[in-house]
């Protein structure tokens, strides 16, 4: 119908001008009219695709049943028996040759950005549907999470972690309540209200919130402090570390993801790190910025270790050493921020963006994040390649440590 409307008169113009026959119509067809008729034909095609065809598929079956009920007949060559035509038939392979109107924008976007187009994904489950299962498969064993707490900033990544932990806590019937630490940095107007909003969302996720407020009185006016980002990070981890020690917590979950990993590696490249310095963020490490805080920095849990005298004697004594402290676990390093955002949207989880994170002038990490987001870096310095560098550096360090341990064991040396 659309093709007929768009092209019939165009074809008749030449026949009409060359042959004088009865019933000929004279048309003054210029390019504007031709274009208008073709556009009208396209509109008809999309109207048929979006309205007429689905309507016919929906309402023809009862019409056929009505015809059969009254004993009337239909040309069976073209129509099924009504008893075999009880529902809307599935689309055939050629039914999607013409896109629907709302699909045009996405098609044009894929044409403009061909490298982002992934073939063969239409039959795969959406990533936000896969994240919960993948999270359960790749996380540290939940037995190690029994006393773990969450560090929640309110951003999309930490709220995704909170939702995933809440969901898994219900699956394993966790007895101890989940607790989320929220840090109010007091660096911008509205931070206190934002902390309250985050706490409210955590309660909705069945997580008990604990708001920790940073004290700047020993550091002067934050607006005049040099290296504010580093100092805020240090105070934040120290506040969380002390809270963990107060509650007797040894494991802290944080929501660092693949984008953070890439940013960290690039920052270390800028800082002229090499070798193991390019490992990036570890899945499990002692809590940073808490050196010297008893009970937080690898201390607080004394245990007895037997140390033997040289083999010439049978005497033995006990040596008291300390272990423990707080470990930071990062179960989301295999996910990108885009994937976590899609998960939060699908799970209807609220998050709260810090405006300073989007300011490329605020800190070096923000500048790198801005360049990564807008694809303004060479391919070798983009997320996928940088994450691969971190994985490679971690693997090489593990191999070196394993070789050193094997050599030590081969030598047969023991330490008293």
Phi, psi and omega per residue, in radians:
X1 nan -0.783 -3.138
X2 -1.160 -0.726 3.122
X3 -1.116 -0.701 3.131
X4 -1.082 -0.792 -3.125
X5 -1.140 -0.661 -3.074
X6 -1.377 -0.493 -2.992
X7 -2.079 -0.202 -3.017
X8 -1.113 -0.908 -3.092
X9 -1.140 -0.573 3.127
X10 -1.079 -0.700 3.106
X11 -1.265 -0.542 -3.093
X12 -1.321 -0.365 -3.075
X13 -1.080 -0.786 -3.091
X14 -1.223 -0.707 3.103
X15 -1.099 -0.706 -3.101
X16 -1.204 -0.601 -3.115
X17 -1.326 -0.437 -3.080
X18 -1.681 -0.339 -3.061
X19 -2.305 2.332 3.094
X20 -1.742 1.808 3.135
X21 -2.360 2.786 -3.074
X22 -1.129 2.479 3.091
X23 1.477 0.124 -3.132
X24 -1.306 2.440 3.076
X25 -1.840 2.434 3.093
X26 -1.671 2.197 3.138
X27 -2.106 2.394 3.020
X28 -1.720 1.440 -3.006
X29 -1.613 1.959 2.993
X30 -1.826 3.093 -3.070
X31 -1.089 -0.614 -3.123
X32 -1.129 -0.768 3.131
X33 -1.175 -0.705 3.117
X34 -1.063 -0.815 3.120
X35 -1.074 -0.690 3.120
X36 -1.119 -0.726 3.134
X37 -1.175 -0.695 3.104
X38 -1.134 -0.720 3.095
X39 -1.083 -0.707 3.090
X40 -1.087 -0.653 3.083
X41 -1.110 -0.695 3.106
X42 -1.112 -0.725 3.111
X43 -1.051 -0.747 3.119
X44 -1.076 -0.703 3.121
X45 -1.033 -0.808 -3.102
X46 -1.245 -0.585 3.065
X47 -1.125 -0.731 3.085
X48 -1.090 -0.755 -3.117
X49 -1.112 -0.714 -3.003
X50 -1.609 -0.452 -2.992
X51 -2.110 -1.021 -2.954
X52 -1.171 -0.860 -3.071
X53 -1.093 -0.857 3.076
X54 -1.046 -0.628 3.141
X55 -1.146 -0.754 3.120
X56 -1.116 -0.728 3.139
X57 -1.126 -0.493 -3.119
X58 -1.448 -0.682 -2.977
X59 -1.756 -0.229 3.126
X60 -1.208 -0.681 3.131
X61 -0.941 -0.834 3.103
X62 -1.135 -0.529 3.083
X63 -1.120 -0.764 3.119
X64 -1.094 -0.713 3.135
X65 -1.136 -0.636 3.092
X66 -1.115 -0.754 3.136
X67 -1.092 -0.772 3.123
X68 -1.137 -0.613 -3.102
X69 -1.090 -0.644 -3.119
X70 -1.589 0.202 3.044
X71 1.340 0.228 3.109
X72 -1.411 2.878 -3.089
X73 -2.086 2.694 3.077
X74 -2.214 2.674 3.079
X75 -1.149 1.767 -3.001
X76 -1.153 -0.202 3.105
X77 -1.158 -0.509 -3.051
X78 -1.936 -0.282 -3.060
X79 -2.209 2.453 3.055
X80 -1.310 2.785 2.977
X81 -1.093 2.529 -3.082
X82 -1.066 -0.594 -3.136
X83 -1.162 -0.373 3.103
X84 -1.667 0.041 -3.029
X85 -2.178 1.169 -2.992
X86 -1.759 -0.126 -3.123
X87 -2.610 2.965 3.117
X88 -1.201 2.153 -3.093
X89 -1.193 2.679 3.104
X90 -1.182 2.721 3.140
X91 -1.185 2.519 3.047
X92 -1.470 2.967 -3.089
X93 -1.098 -0.541 -3.092
X94 -1.562 0.045 -3.124
X95 -1.320 -0.296 -3.106
X96 -1.862 0.325 3.105
X97 -1.092 -0.770 3.083
X98 -1.605 2.201 -3.121
X99 -1.275 2.748 3.014
X100 -1.352 2.805 -3.030
X101 -1.034 -0.740 -3.080
X102 -1.256 -0.183 3.129
X103 -1.536 -0.197 -3.035
X104 -1.110 -0.723 -3.116
X105 -1.050 -0.780 3.139
X106 -1.149 -0.655 3.127
X107 -1.119 -0.766 3.124
X108 -1.112 -0.659 3.112
X109 -1.112 -0.720 3.115
X110 -1.162 -0.596 3.107
X111 -1.195 -0.628 3.121
X112 -1.285 -0.503 -3.111
X113 -2.190 1.243 -3.033
X114 -1.105 -0.469 -3.103
X115 -1.234 -0.345 3.131
X116 -1.513 -0.130 -3.108
X117 -1.403 2.162 3.139
X118 -1.907 2.043 -3.112
X119 -1.352 2.593 3.036
X120 1.337 0.288 -3.109
X121 -1.626 -0.107 -3.040
X122 -1.150 -0.534 -3.116
X123 -1.628 0.024 -3.126
X124 -1.641 2.638 3.080
X125 -1.162 2.604 3.123
X126 -1.121 2.591 -3.034
X127 -1.086 -0.663 -3.128
X128 -1.154 -0.339 3.057
X129 -1.426 -0.419 -3.105
X130 -1.513 -0.471 -3.015
X131 -0.936 -0.851 -3.114
X132 -0.999 -0.763 3.138
X133 -1.183 -0.738 3.124
X134 -1.123 -0.653 3.105
X135 -1.053 -0.759 3.140
X136 -1.161 -0.557 -3.106
X137 -1.343 -0.630 -2.998
X138 -1.724 -0.175 -3.103
X139 -1.221 2.878 2.954
X140 -1.153 2.638 -3.102
X141 -0.905 2.398 -3.047
X142 -1.136 -0.335 3.065
X143 -1.076 -0.553 3.115
X144 -1.340 -0.228 -3.127
X145 -1.638 0.002 -2.986
X146 -0.978 -0.711 -3.136
X147 -1.855 0.230 -3.085
X148 -1.292 2.658 3.044
X149 -2.167 2.889 -3.081
X150 -1.934 2.486 2.928
X151 -1.733 2.029 -2.999
X152 -2.081 2.032 3.091
X153 -1.544 -0.381 -3.066
X154 1.766 -0.190 3.091
X155 -1.229 3.026 -3.043
X156 -1.108 -0.598 -3.115
X157 -1.220 -0.791 -3.123
X158 -1.239 -0.558 3.095
X159 -1.253 -0.576 3.038
X160 -1.119 -0.735 3.098
X161 -1.094 -0.743 3.127
X162 -1.070 -0.756 -3.139
X163 -1.135 -0.747 3.138
X164 -1.131 -0.711 3.116
X165 -1.155 -0.710 3.118
X166 -1.101 -0.753 3.140
X167 -1.107 -0.762 -3.128
X168 -1.277 -0.536 3.091
X169 -1.096 -0.614 3.095
X170 -1.253 -0.604 -3.120
X171 -1.153 -0.736 -3.089
X172 -1.595 0.060 3.130
X173 0.979 0.877 -3.123
X174 -1.080 2.339 -3.082
X175 -1.522 -0.734 -3.131
X176 -1.358 2.449 -3.088
X177 -1.241 2.557 3.015
X178 -1.326 2.414 3.141
X179 -2.212 2.342 3.106
X180 -2.039 2.228 3.104
X181 -1.587 2.173 3.111
X182 -1.985 2.221 -3.100
X183 -1.809 2.125 3.023
X184 -1.648 1.839 -3.038
X185 -1.298 -0.354 -3.118
X186 1.048 0.617 -3.115
X187 -1.820 -0.216 -3.133
X188 -2.582 2.755 -3.128
X189 -1.151 2.364 3.114
X190 1.581 0.023 -3.106
X191 -1.161 -0.605 -3.137
X192 -1.170 -0.761 3.115
X193 -1.150 -0.640 3.104
X194 -1.117 -0.700 3.100
X195 -1.079 -0.664 3.100
X196 -1.150 -0.692 3.124
X197 -1.128 -0.711 3.096
X198 -1.103 -0.726 3.120
X199 -1.071 -0.686 3.119
X200 -1.112 -0.724 3.122
X201 -1.170 -0.640 3.097
X202 -1.116 -0.693 3.105
X203 -1.072 -0.661 3.111
X204 -1.104 -0.536 3.117
X205 -1.529 0.182 3.135
X206 1.105 0.708 3.073
X207 -2.119 2.287 -3.140
X208 -1.371 2.108 -3.132
X209 -1.520 2.562 3.002
X210 -2.292 1.987 -3.110
X211 -1.588 2.165 3.108
X212 -1.919 2.152 -3.099
X213 -1.787 2.220 -3.135
X214 -1.316 2.496 -3.141
X215 -1.882 2.025 -3.086
X216 -1.770 0.120 -2.992
X217 -1.150 -0.421 3.127
X218 -1.575 0.034 -3.081
X219 -2.138 0.069 3.129
X220 1.371 -2.855 -3.132
X221 -1.255 2.113 -3.115
X222 -1.004 -0.498 -3.098
X223 -1.210 -0.300 -3.134
X224 -1.893 0.032 -3.094
X225 -1.376 2.336 3.051
X226 -1.363 2.618 3.135
X227 0.930 0.884 -3.060
X228 -1.052 -0.701 -3.100
X229 -1.068 -0.779 -3.131
X230 -1.144 -0.741 -3.139
X231 -1.140 -0.718 3.119
X232 -1.098 -0.700 3.098
X233 -1.092 -0.763 -3.137
X234 -1.089 -0.834 3.140
X235 -1.133 -0.629 -3.141
X236 -1.107 -0.878 -3.127
X237 -1.157 -0.614 3.116
X238 -1.166 -0.697 3.105
X239 -1.124 -0.764 3.125
X240 -1.169 -0.711 3.139
X241 -1.074 -0.762 3.118
X242 -1.142 -0.659 3.105
X243 -1.134 -0.698 3.097
X244 -1.097 -0.742 3.124
X245 -1.113 -0.690 3.135
X246 -1.090 -0.673 -3.119
X247 -1.578 0.024 -3.123
X248 1.224 0.619 -3.070
X249 -1.744 2.353 -3.136
X250 -1.918 -0.188 -3.105
X251 -2.269 2.327 3.137
X252 -2.208 2.186 3.122
X253 -1.610 2.263 3.053
X254 -2.192 2.832 -2.920
X255 -1.869 0.563 3.063
X256 -1.069 2.431 -3.074
X257 -2.211 -3.021 -3.039
X258 -1.099 -0.618 3.107
X259 -1.122 -0.718 3.074
X260 -1.084 -0.690 3.121
X261 -1.050 -0.813 -3.137
X262 -1.106 -0.737 3.119
X263 -1.086 -0.719 -3.132
X264 -1.124 -0.778 3.138
X265 -1.087 -0.756 -3.135
X266 -1.150 -0.675 3.081
X267 -1.092 -0.636 3.122
X268 -1.278 -0.556 3.030
X269 -1.123 -0.771 3.085
X270 -1.060 -0.641 3.123
X271 -1.415 0.144 3.073
X272 1.142 0.635 3.005
X273 -1.409 2.631 3.099
X274 -2.423 2.928 3.039
X275 1.019 -2.212 -3.099
X276 -1.145 -0.275 3.086
X277 -1.179 -0.229 3.125
X278 -1.719 0.251 3.110
X279 -1.127 -0.448 -3.109
X280 1.363 -2.544 -3.074
X281 -1.569 2.287 3.128
X282 -1.500 2.681 3.114
X283 -1.175 -0.535 3.140
X284 -2.564 2.049 -3.127
X285 -2.498 2.765 2.995
X286 -1.071 2.614 -3.106
X287 -1.055 2.319 -3.109
X288 -1.438 2.944 3.010
X289 1.107 0.270 -3.085
X290 -2.108 0.435 -3.114
X291 -1.049 2.296 3.091
X292 1.560 -0.078 3.125
X293 -1.570 1.968 -3.057
X294 -1.151 2.384 -3.133
X295 1.485 -0.127 -3.141
X296 -2.008 -0.830 -3.072
X297 -1.652 1.504 3.037
X298 0.860 0.836 -3.136
X299 -2.737 2.959 3.049
X300 1.804 -0.172 3.135
X301 -2.171 1.491 -3.136
X302 -1.196 2.476 3.041
X303 -2.495 2.640 -3.080
X304 -1.609 2.277 3.120
X305 -2.176 2.225 -3.129
X306 -1.340 2.278 3.085
X307 -2.147 2.160 -3.029
X308 -1.704 2.614 3.028
X309 -1.267 2.966 3.078
X310 -0.901 2.706 -3.015
X311 -1.057 -0.232 3.138
X312 -1.227 -0.231 3.128
X313 -2.191 2.837 3.084
X314 -1.844 0.137 -3.122
X315 -1.260 2.620 3.079
X316 -2.542 2.569 3.076
X317 -2.421 2.879 -3.112
X318 -1.783 2.333 3.113
X319 -1.915 2.261 -3.117
X320 -1.592 2.060 3.065
X321 -2.192 2.962 -3.131
X322 -2.088 2.552 3.120
X323 -2.430 -2.861 3.032
X324 1.665 -2.480 -3.024
X325 1.526 -2.917 -3.064
X326 -1.919 2.283 3.055
X327 -1.861 2.474 3.111
X328 -1.762 2.165 3.134
X329 -1.900 2.387 -3.088
X330 -2.200 1.532 -3.066
X331 -1.446 -0.014 -3.059
X332 -1.899 0.236 -3.066
X333 -1.133 -0.329 -3.129
X334 -1.549 -0.002 -3.122
X335 -1.957 2.585 3.076
X336 -1.582 2.858 3.120
X337 -1.125 -0.631 3.113
X338 -1.065 -0.728 3.126
X339 -1.146 -0.717 3.130
X340 -1.176 -0.612 3.089
X341 -1.125 -0.779 3.110
X342 -1.105 -0.643 3.102
X343 -1.105 -0.794 -3.138
X344 -1.092 -0.671 3.106
X345 -1.125 -0.776 -3.122
X346 -1.173 -0.621 -3.122
X347 -1.526 -0.026 3.141
X348 1.008 0.819 3.093
X349 -1.774 2.251 3.122
X350 -1.370 2.589 2.983
X351 -2.446 2.912 -2.987
X352 -2.327 2.036 -3.070
X353 -1.517 2.375 3.018
X354 -1.518 2.074 -3.059
X355 -1.055 -0.534 -3.107
X356 -1.174 -0.386 3.124
X357 -1.188 -0.398 -3.122
X358 -1.626 -0.033 -3.115
X359 -1.556 1.889 -3.083
X360 -1.175 -0.226 -3.134
X361 -1.611 -0.136 -3.033
X362 -1.296 -0.695 -3.090
X363 -2.760 2.822 3.138
X364 -1.047 -0.725 3.133
X365 -1.055 -0.689 3.111
X366 -1.111 -0.682 3.110
X367 -1.092 -0.799 3.118
X368 -1.103 -0.725 3.133
X369 -1.071 -0.719 3.137
X370 -1.119 -0.747 3.141
X371 -1.178 -0.696 3.113
X372 -1.129 -0.758 -3.073
X373 -1.110 -0.624 -3.070
X374 -1.707 0.239 3.088
X375 0.930 0.764 -3.110
X376 -1.805 0.206 3.102
X377 -1.909 2.705 3.050
X378 -1.027 2.742 -3.101
X379 -1.000 -0.639 -3.105
X380 -1.168 -0.287 -3.114
X381 -1.951 0.314 3.101
X382 -1.626 3.010 -2.914
X383 -0.933 -0.879 -3.033
X384 -1.038 -0.767 -3.116
X385 -1.210 -0.699 -3.112
X386 -1.178 -0.684 3.079
X387 -1.104 -0.675 3.101
X388 -1.110 -0.639 3.081
X389 -1.076 -0.776 3.127
X390 -1.081 -0.755 3.135
X391 -1.105 -0.750 -3.137
X392 -1.125 -0.783 3.141
X393 -1.103 -0.701 3.107
X394 -1.114 -0.730 3.140
X395 -1.123 -0.752 -3.137
X396 -1.127 -0.692 3.119
X397 -1.148 -0.724 3.116
X398 -1.096 -0.695 3.113
X399 -1.141 -0.691 3.120
X400 -1.134 -0.745 3.116
X401 -1.130 -0.689 3.120
X402 -1.129 -0.719 3.116
X403 -1.128 -0.717 3.118
X404 -1.113 -0.714 3.124
X405 -1.142 -0.712 3.108
X406 -1.093 -0.721 3.127
X407 -1.150 -0.698 3.111
X408 -1.107 -0.776 3.128
X409 -1.122 -0.616 -3.131
X410 -1.167 -0.553 -3.116
X411 -1.280 -0.366 3.116
X412 1.243 0.458 3.132
X413 -1.548 2.441 3.074
X414 -2.180 2.565 3.135
X415 -1.808 2.337 3.110
X416 -1.573 nan nan
